[in-house]
Amino acid sequence: MTYAIANIKDKQFKLVENKYIYVPYISENVGKKILLNQIFLFSKEGKLFLGNPFLEEISVKIEILQHVKGKKIFIFKKKRRKGYKVKNGFRPLFSKIKIISFLEKKQ
């Protein structure tokens, strides 16, 4: 099984070819194909390649499928005996991406 561990928006994700994954919002248009260059680890046919900190010869081609909102997250603040209560919430934005292929540069 071929997979890669990549850095997307300062978070690490395991990427497998032809799979879908939700990542933090990427500010590109839906349908756009982009390359990810920050690859920490790459595994192919049982061989592991580690970067220091990144692998320069490996990149991942992805396609942005859609932008969605996540579940609502509530923030509640309270100070006891003061009558102070604040309840806020927000829905984080995510991008659904599809991993198209792993591109290897020949050395």
DAQUI-V860288 format. One record per run of one state. SS is the DSSP state (H for helix, E for strand, L for the rest). FROM is the first residue (numbers start at 1). TO is the last residue. If there is no record, write none. Layout:
[[SS FROM TO] [SS FROM TO]]
//
This chain:
[[L 1 2] [E 3 8] [L 9 10] [E 11 16] [L 17 19] [E 20 24] [L 25 32] [E 33 36] [L 37 38] [E 39 44] [L 45 46] [E 47 50] [L 51 57] [E 58 79] [L 80 83] [E 84 104] [L 105 107]]
//
